[in-house]
């Protein structure tokens, strides 16, 4: 057996395990995608044939292979099982295994000379950074579920956004507490060669951009003000949600269902009237009028079937944005107040009585990471929410869904605020690409697509395409730099 294979055997074993876990998460994704839009319990009953209600055995439930063994048919009633099941399981398995391989197994400059795709923190090895990897994989699994559900129903179940955000809060912060207790606080250690943050053990280094000290990108904002704004803003979110529950604030679009019923009731009456007119027109032999009425009826039916159009036709979008601005008042005020308070309490310079040297106390690592998670949640969600409110006020129609806000907030909690901000603007180009493809294949892709899938695809492009994106941003900044003329 070659030496290189023996060396890689532990990593290959873990890769196989991670891929298998991905296939299982893909199987769970299929359950979520089917049951959540219908309001069904995702735990009980256990998986069974929707036609004959036969309970699937453990062999039939094996991801990917179970479908292959059954040859795509129920063993009892021979009802066809959609190939979507093994396809989704395979996609999630490949994503999980591929991310692990790229992060921990692929050497530098191995992919077309673009540089290492893995983030800097992965250089510390899987033994020290596995919590960050788990956070990323939970986010990826959740985004696959959100993407499929949103593409089908134009809605994103909020629980799918809360899970990765909570996992990020617990694992990122808990990991920082463990690391600081074992190795010390890297924020209080001087930067060494190539901006590496040195730690007592020579094998451990945090290779980061300036100001970043952990597996979470903070963009250099690690001070007390950053931490205070994050904590205060999230406390404000909790209070605003409490005010909603108490009825002190009103949910936006709370009367949409009432308007929807009234709107479609009027629409159905109009269609019936059109049908009566069409019958009279046919009896009178006026074919041109008949054709117009048939076309009008088809348009009504298409509009009724497309949920996106219903939201766009809602006439009170500007009014609802005022309610959302009222909801955001508390997070903004407490965020600003928290930043001021933390600077006042902890960010003031103190003078050593013996040496006379003034210094500001550095925040502990776990608090820096906590602030990074919370600010990632607030900034990433806030960028999308600002576009939603601004677009809705400008055009009088709902510009983006609140599900998109929650999705990108979860991405920010898991990855920091920088990546989702880039992904949000990249999603516009993904949407344009989809529009072009939809135009080419107009027979199959002619329906409007919500923005959530574009955001998810753009996020994965940022996660997996960092070298290319950094090269592109570098070229843009270089082109925008002023010329040094003599």
C-alpha positions as CSV (number, residue, x, y, z in Angstrom):
1,X,0.0,0.0,0.0
2,X,1.5,3.4,-1.0
3,X,2.7,5.7,1.8
4,X,0.7,8.6,0.5
5,X,-2.5,6.5,0.7
6,X,-1.7,5.5,4.3
7,X,-1.2,9.2,5.1
8,X,-4.5,10.1,3.6
9,X,-6.4,7.2,5.0
10,X,-7.6,9.1,8.2
11,X,-8.8,12.0,6.1
12,X,-10.5,9.8,3.6
13,X,-12.3,8.0,6.4
14,X,-13.6,11.3,7.8
15,X,-14.5,12.4,4.3
16,X,-16.6,9.3,3.8
17,X,-18.3,9.9,7.1
18,X,-19.0,13.5,6.3
19,X,-20.4,12.6,2.9
20,X,-22.6,9.9,4.5
21,X,-23.9,12.5,7.0
22,X,-24.6,14.8,4.1
23,X,-26.7,12.1,2.4
24,X,-28.7,11.7,5.7
25,X,-29.2,15.4,5.9
26,X,-30.4,15.3,2.3
27,X,-32.9,12.7,3.3
28,X,-34.1,15.0,6.1
29,X,-34.3,17.8,3.5
30,X,-36.7,15.8,1.5
31,X,-38.9,15.3,4.5
32,X,-38.8,19.1,5.3
33,X,-39.5,20.1,1.7
34,X,-42.6,17.8,1.6
35,X,-44.1,18.3,5.0
36,X,-43.3,21.9,6.1
37,X,-45.3,23.6,3.4
38,X,-48.3,21.4,4.2
39,X,-48.0,22.1,8.0
40,X,-47.3,18.5,8.8
41,X,-45.1,17.2,11.7
42,X,-41.6,16.6,10.4
43,X,-40.9,13.8,13.0
44,X,-44.1,11.7,13.0
45,X,-45.3,9.7,11.3
46,X,-42.3,7.9,10.0
47,X,-41.6,7.8,6.2
48,X,-44.1,5.9,4.2
49,X,-45.5,5.5,0.7
50,X,-47.9,8.4,0.0
51,X,-50.0,6.1,-2.2
52,X,-50.5,2.9,-0.2
53,X,-49.3,4.3,3.2
54,X,-46.8,1.4,3.6
55,X,-44.2,2.2,6.3
56,X,-40.7,2.1,4.8
57,X,-38.2,-0.2,6.4
58,X,-34.7,0.9,7.3
59,X,-33.3,-0.7,4.1
60,X,-35.7,1.3,2.0
61,X,-34.8,4.5,4.0
62,X,-31.1,4.3,3.2
63,X,-30.3,7.6,1.4
64,X,-29.7,7.3,-2.3
65,X,-29.2,3.5,-2.3
66,X,-32.7,2.9,-0.9
67,X,-34.3,4.4,-4.0
68,X,-31.9,2.5,-6.3
69,X,-32.7,-0.8,-4.6
70,X,-36.4,-0.1,-5.1
71,X,-35.8,0.9,-8.7
72,X,-37.8,4.0,-8.1
73,X,-41.0,2.2,-7.2
74,X,-42.9,1.3,-4.0
75,X,-42.3,-2.4,-3.1
76,X,-46.0,-3.0,-2.5
77,X,-48.1,-0.8,-4.7
78,X,-45.5,-0.2,-7.4
79,X,-46.2,3.5,-7.3
80,X,-43.4,5.6,-8.8
81,X,-41.1,7.4,-6.4
82,X,-39.9,10.7,-7.6
83,X,-36.2,10.8,-8.6
84,X,-36.0,14.1,-6.7
85,X,-35.4,12.2,-3.5
86,X,-32.0,10.6,-4.5
87,X,-31.0,13.8,-6.4
88,X,-31.4,16.0,-3.4
89,X,-29.6,13.5,-1.2
90,X,-26.8,13.3,-3.6
91,X,-26.5,17.1,-3.9
92,X,-26.3,17.6,-0.1
93,X,-23.8,14.7,0.2
94,X,-21.6,16.1,-2.5
95,X,-21.8,19.6,-0.9
96,X,-20.8,18.2,2.6
97,X,-18.0,16.0,1.3
98,X,-16.8,18.6,-1.2
99,X,-16.6,21.4,1.4
100,X,-14.7,19.1,3.8
101,X,-12.2,18.1,1.1
102,X,-11.6,21.7,0.0
103,X,-11.2,22.9,3.5
104,X,-8.9,20.2,4.8
105,X,-7.5,18.0,2.0
106,X,-6.9,20.0,-1.1
107,X,-3.4,21.6,-1.1
108,X,-2.7,25.2,-1.9
109,X,-2.8,26.3,-5.6
110,X,-4.3,22.9,-6.5
111,X,-7.3,24.3,-8.3
112,X,-6.3,26.1,-11.5
113,X,-3.6,28.1,-9.6
114,X,-6.3,30.3,-8.0
115,X,-5.0,29.8,-4.5
116,X,-6.5,28.0,-1.5
117,X,-10.3,28.1,-1.6
118,X,-10.5,27.2,2.1
119,X,-10.8,30.1,4.6
120,X,-7.7,31.0,6.6
121,X,-8.9,29.4,9.8
122,X,-8.9,26.0,8.2
123,X,-5.1,26.0,8.2
124,X,-5.3,25.1,11.9
125,X,-6.6,21.7,11.1
126,X,-9.8,19.9,11.6
127,X,-9.0,19.0,15.2
128,X,-9.2,22.7,16.3
129,X,-11.7,24.1,13.8
130,X,-14.4,21.4,13.6
131,X,-17.0,23.6,15.4
132,X,-16.8,26.2,12.6
133,X,-17.1,23.4,10.0
134,X,-20.2,22.1,11.7
135,X,-21.7,25.6,11.7
136,X,-21.0,25.9,7.9
137,X,-22.5,22.5,7.1
138,X,-25.7,23.2,9.2
139,X,-26.0,26.4,7.2
140,X,-25.6,24.6,3.9
141,X,-28.1,22.0,4.7
142,X,-30.6,24.6,5.9
143,X,-30.1,26.7,2.7
144,X,-30.8,23.7,0.5
145,X,-34.2,23.2,2.2
146,X,-35.0,26.9,2.1
147,X,-34.1,27.1,-1.6
148,X,-36.4,24.2,-2.7
149,X,-39.3,25.3,-0.5
150,X,-39.0,29.0,-1.6
151,X,-38.8,28.0,-5.3
152,X,-42.0,26.0,-4.9
153,X,-44.1,28.1,-2.6
154,X,-42.4,31.5,-2.5
155,X,-42.1,31.2,1.3
156,X,-39.2,30.4,3.6
157,X,-40.1,28.6,6.9
158,X,-38.4,30.8,9.5
159,X,-37.4,27.9,11.7
160,X,-35.0,26.9,8.9
161,X,-33.2,30.3,9.4
162,X,-33.3,30.2,13.2
163,X,-31.5,26.8,13.5
164,X,-28.2,27.7,11.8
165,X,-28.2,31.1,13.6
166,X,-28.6,29.4,17.0
167,X,-26.0,26.8,16.1
168,X,-23.6,29.5,15.2
169,X,-24.3,31.4,18.4
170,X,-23.6,28.3,20.6
171,X,-20.7,26.7,18.7
172,X,-18.8,29.9,17.7
173,X,-19.0,31.4,21.2
174,X,-18.5,28.1,23.0
175,X,-15.4,27.3,20.8
176,X,-13.9,30.7,21.7
177,X,-14.5,30.1,25.4
178,X,-12.7,26.7,25.2
179,X,-9.8,28.1,23.1
180,X,-9.1,31.1,25.4
181,X,-9.2,28.9,28.5
182,X,-6.7,26.5,26.9
183,X,-4.4,28.7,24.9
184,X,-5.0,32.3,25.9
185,X,-6.6,35.3,24.2
186,X,-5.1,35.9,20.7
187,X,-6.6,39.4,20.7
188,X,-4.0,40.4,23.4
189,X,-1.0,38.9,21.6
190,X,1.1,40.8,19.1
191,X,0.8,40.0,15.4
192,X,3.7,38.0,14.0
193,X,5.0,37.3,10.5
194,X,2.5,37.7,7.7
195,X,-0.2,39.0,10.2
196,X,-0.5,35.6,11.8
197,X,-1.9,35.7,15.3
198,X,0.6,33.8,17.5
199,X,-0.5,31.5,20.2
200,X,1.6,29.6,22.8
201,X,1.7,26.3,20.7
202,X,3.8,26.8,17.6
203,X,1.5,24.6,15.6
204,X,-1.5,26.8,16.1
205,X,-1.9,30.0,14.1
206,X,-4.9,32.1,13.0
207,X,-4.1,33.2,9.5
208,X,-6.5,36.1,9.1
209,X,-7.1,39.4,7.5
210,X,-6.1,42.4,9.7
211,X,-8.3,42.6,12.7
212,X,-9.8,39.1,12.4
213,X,-8.9,36.7,15.2
214,X,-11.2,33.8,14.8
215,X,-13.1,31.5,12.4
216,X,-15.7,34.3,12.0
217,X,-14.9,37.3,9.8
218,X,-15.4,40.6,11.6
219,X,-13.7,42.8,9.1
220,X,-11.5,44.4,11.7
221,X,-14.4,45.5,13.9
222,X,-13.5,43.8,17.2
223,X,-13.7,46.7,19.6
224,X,-16.1,47.4,22.5
225,X,-18.4,49.6,20.4
226,X,-18.9,46.7,17.9
227,X,-19.7,44.3,20.7
228,X,-22.1,46.7,22.4
229,X,-24.0,47.5,19.2
230,X,-24.4,43.7,18.5
231,X,-25.7,42.9,22.0
232,X,-27.9,46.0,22.2
233,X,-29.3,45.5,18.7
234,X,-30.3,41.9,19.4
235,X,-31.8,42.8,22.7
236,X,-33.9,45.4,20.8
237,X,-35.0,42.7,18.4
238,X,-36.2,40.5,21.3
239,X,-38.1,43.5,22.8
240,X,-39.7,44.3,19.4
241,X,-40.9,40.7,19.1
242,X,-42.2,40.9,22.6
243,X,-44.1,44.0,21.7
244,X,-45.6,42.2,18.7
245,X,-46.8,39.4,21.0
246,X,-48.3,41.8,23.4
247,X,-50.1,43.7,20.6
248,X,-48.2,47.0,21.2
249,X,-46.8,46.7,17.6
250,X,-48.7,45.4,14.6
251,X,-47.3,42.8,12.2
252,X,-46.8,44.0,8.7
253,X,-49.1,42.5,6.1
254,X,-51.4,41.2,8.9
255,X,-54.4,41.9,6.7
256,X,-53.0,40.2,3.6
257,X,-55.2,37.1,3.9
258,X,-58.3,39.2,4.3
259,X,-57.4,41.2,1.2
260,X,-56.5,38.1,-0.7
261,X,-59.9,36.5,-0.1
262,X,-61.7,39.7,-1.0
263,X,-59.5,40.2,-4.1
264,X,-60.0,36.7,-5.5
265,X,-63.7,36.8,-4.6
266,X,-64.1,39.9,-6.8
267,X,-61.8,38.3,-9.4
268,X,-63.9,35.2,-9.6
269,X,-67.1,37.3,-10.0
270,X,-65.4,39.2,-12.9
271,X,-64.4,35.9,-14.5
272,X,-67.9,34.6,-14.3
273,X,-69.2,37.8,-15.9
274,X,-66.6,37.4,-18.6
275,X,-67.7,33.9,-19.2
276,X,-71.3,35.0,-19.6
277,X,-70.2,37.8,-22.0
278,X,-68.2,35.3,-23.9
279,X,-71.2,33.0,-24.3
280,X,-73.3,35.9,-25.6
281,X,-70.5,36.9,-27.9
282,X,-70.2,33.4,-29.3
283,X,-74.0,33.3,-29.9
284,X,-73.8,36.7,-31.7
285,X,-70.9,35.4,-33.8
286,X,-68.3,38.0,-32.6
287,X,-65.2,35.8,-32.5
288,X,-62.8,38.6,-31.9
289,X,-64.5,39.5,-28.6
290,X,-64.7,35.8,-27.6
291,X,-60.9,35.5,-28.2
292,X,-60.3,38.5,-26.0
293,X,-62.4,37.1,-23.1
294,X,-60.7,33.7,-23.3
295,X,-57.3,35.4,-23.1
296,X,-58.5,37.5,-20.1
297,X,-59.7,34.4,-18.3
298,X,-56.3,32.7,-18.8
299,X,-54.6,35.7,-17.4
300,X,-56.8,35.6,-14.3
301,X,-56.1,31.9,-13.8
302,X,-52.3,32.4,-14.2
303,X,-52.4,35.2,-11.7
304,X,-54.3,33.2,-9.2
305,X,-51.9,30.3,-9.5
306,X,-48.8,32.4,-9.0
307,X,-48.3,33.5,-5.4
308,X,-45.7,36.0,-6.2
309,X,-48.1,38.0,-8.3
310,X,-50.6,38.1,-5.4
311,X,-48.0,39.7,-3.2
312,X,-47.1,42.2,-5.9
313,X,-50.7,43.2,-6.4
314,X,-51.2,44.0,-2.7
315,X,-52.0,47.7,-2.7
316,X,-50.8,48.8,0.8
317,X,-47.1,47.9,0.7
318,X,-46.0,51.5,1.6
319,X,-48.2,51.5,4.7
320,X,-46.8,48.2,5.9
321,X,-43.2,49.5,5.6
322,X,-44.1,52.1,8.1
323,X,-45.0,49.3,10.5
324,X,-41.7,47.6,9.9
325,X,-39.8,50.8,10.5
326,X,-41.6,51.1,13.8
327,X,-40.5,47.5,14.6
328,X,-36.9,48.4,13.8
329,X,-36.8,51.5,16.1
330,X,-36.0,49.5,19.2
331,X,-33.1,47.5,17.7
332,X,-31.6,50.7,16.2
333,X,-31.9,52.7,19.4
334,X,-30.7,50.0,21.7
335,X,-27.9,49.1,19.3
336,X,-26.6,52.7,19.3
337,X,-27.1,52.9,23.1
338,X,-25.3,49.6,23.6
339,X,-22.3,50.8,21.6
340,X,-22.1,54.0,23.6
341,X,-22.5,52.2,26.9
342,X,-19.8,49.5,26.3
343,X,-17.3,52.2,25.2
344,X,-18.1,54.2,28.3
345,X,-17.8,51.2,30.6
346,X,-14.9,49.2,29.1
347,X,-13.4,51.3,26.2
348,X,-11.9,54.2,28.2
349,X,-8.2,54.4,28.4
350,X,-6.7,53.8,31.8
351,X,-3.3,55.0,33.0
352,X,-0.9,52.7,34.9
353,X,0.2,54.5,38.0
354,X,3.7,53.1,37.9
355,X,4.6,53.4,34.2
356,X,2.3,56.2,33.3
357,X,1.3,54.3,30.1
358,X,-2.3,54.6,28.9
359,X,-4.1,51.6,27.4
360,X,-7.6,50.3,26.6
361,X,-8.5,46.9,28.0
362,X,-8.9,44.3,25.2
363,X,-12.2,42.4,25.0
364,X,-12.0,38.6,25.8
365,X,-12.1,36.4,22.7
366,X,-15.5,34.9,23.5
367,X,-17.0,38.4,23.7
368,X,-15.4,39.4,20.4
369,X,-16.8,36.3,18.8
370,X,-20.2,36.8,20.3
371,X,-20.2,40.3,19.0
372,X,-19.2,39.0,15.6
373,X,-22.1,36.5,15.5
374,X,-24.6,39.1,16.6
375,X,-23.4,41.8,14.3
376,X,-23.2,39.4,11.4
377,X,-26.9,38.6,12.0
378,X,-27.8,42.3,12.3
379,X,-25.8,43.7,9.4
380,X,-26.5,40.9,6.9
381,X,-30.2,41.0,7.7
382,X,-30.2,44.7,7.9
383,X,-28.8,45.2,4.4
384,X,-31.6,43.1,2.9
385,X,-34.3,44.7,5.1
386,X,-33.1,48.2,4.1
387,X,-33.5,47.2,0.4
388,X,-36.9,45.7,1.1
389,X,-38.2,48.8,2.8
390,X,-36.6,51.3,0.4
391,X,-37.8,49.3,-2.7
392,X,-41.3,48.9,-1.3
393,X,-41.6,52.6,-0.5
394,X,-40.3,53.6,-3.9
395,X,-42.4,51.3,-6.0
396,X,-45.5,50.7,-3.8
397,X,-45.1,46.9,-4.0
398,X,-43.3,44.5,-1.7
399,X,-39.7,44.5,-3.0
400,X,-38.4,41.5,-1.1
401,X,-39.8,38.9,1.3
402,X,-39.0,38.9,5.0
403,X,-37.9,35.3,4.6
404,X,-34.9,36.6,2.5
405,X,-34.1,38.9,5.4
406,X,-34.0,36.0,7.9
407,X,-32.0,33.8,5.5
408,X,-29.2,36.3,5.0
409,X,-29.2,37.2,8.8
410,X,-28.6,33.5,9.4
411,X,-25.7,33.5,6.9
412,X,-24.3,36.5,8.7
413,X,-24.5,34.8,12.1
414,X,-22.6,31.8,10.7
415,X,-20.0,33.5,8.4
416,X,-19.8,37.0,9.7
417,X,-21.2,40.1,8.0
418,X,-18.7,40.4,5.0
419,X,-19.6,37.3,3.0
420,X,-23.5,37.7,3.0
421,X,-23.1,41.4,2.1
422,X,-21.0,40.4,-1.0
423,X,-23.5,37.5,-1.7
424,X,-26.5,39.9,-1.6
425,X,-25.1,42.0,-4.4
426,X,-23.9,39.0,-6.3
427,X,-27.4,37.5,-6.2
428,X,-28.5,40.2,-8.7
429,X,-26.2,38.7,-11.3
430,X,-27.4,35.2,-10.5
431,X,-31.0,36.4,-11.1
432,X,-30.0,37.9,-14.4
433,X,-28.4,34.6,-15.4
434,X,-31.6,32.8,-14.5
435,X,-33.6,35.2,-16.5
436,X,-31.5,34.5,-19.6
437,X,-31.7,30.8,-19.1
438,X,-35.5,31.0,-18.5
439,X,-35.8,33.0,-21.7
440,X,-34.0,30.3,-23.7
441,X,-36.0,27.5,-22.1
442,X,-39.2,29.5,-21.9
443,X,-41.4,26.4,-22.1
444,X,-40.1,25.0,-18.7
445,X,-38.7,28.0,-16.8
446,X,-41.2,30.7,-17.6
447,X,-42.5,31.2,-14.1
448,X,-41.3,34.0,-11.8
449,X,-38.7,32.9,-9.3
450,X,-38.5,34.3,-5.8
451,X,-35.2,36.0,-4.7
452,X,-34.4,33.5,-2.0
453,X,-32.9,30.8,-4.3
454,X,-30.7,33.5,-5.9
455,X,-29.4,34.5,-2.5
456,X,-28.6,30.9,-1.6
457,X,-26.7,30.3,-4.8
458,X,-24.8,33.5,-4.4
459,X,-23.9,32.6,-0.9
460,X,-22.5,29.3,-2.0
461,X,-20.6,31.0,-4.8
462,X,-19.0,33.3,-2.2
463,X,-18.2,30.4,0.1
464,X,-16.7,28.2,-2.7
465,X,-15.3,30.9,-4.9
466,X,-13.4,33.2,-2.6
467,X,-10.2,33.4,-4.8
468,X,-12.1,34.4,-7.9
469,X,-14.3,36.9,-6.1
470,X,-11.3,38.5,-4.4
471,X,-9.5,38.7,-7.8
472,X,-12.6,40.4,-9.2
473,X,-12.9,42.9,-6.3
474,X,-9.2,43.6,-6.5
475,X,-9.5,44.5,-10.2
476,X,-12.5,46.7,-9.5
477,X,-10.7,48.6,-6.7
478,X,-7.6,48.8,-8.8
479,X,-9.6,50.3,-11.7
480,X,-11.3,52.8,-9.3
481,X,-8.0,53.9,-7.7
482,X,-6.9,57.4,-8.7
483,X,-4.0,57.7,-11.2
484,X,-0.7,58.9,-9.8
485,X,0.1,61.6,-12.4
486,X,3.4,63.5,-12.2
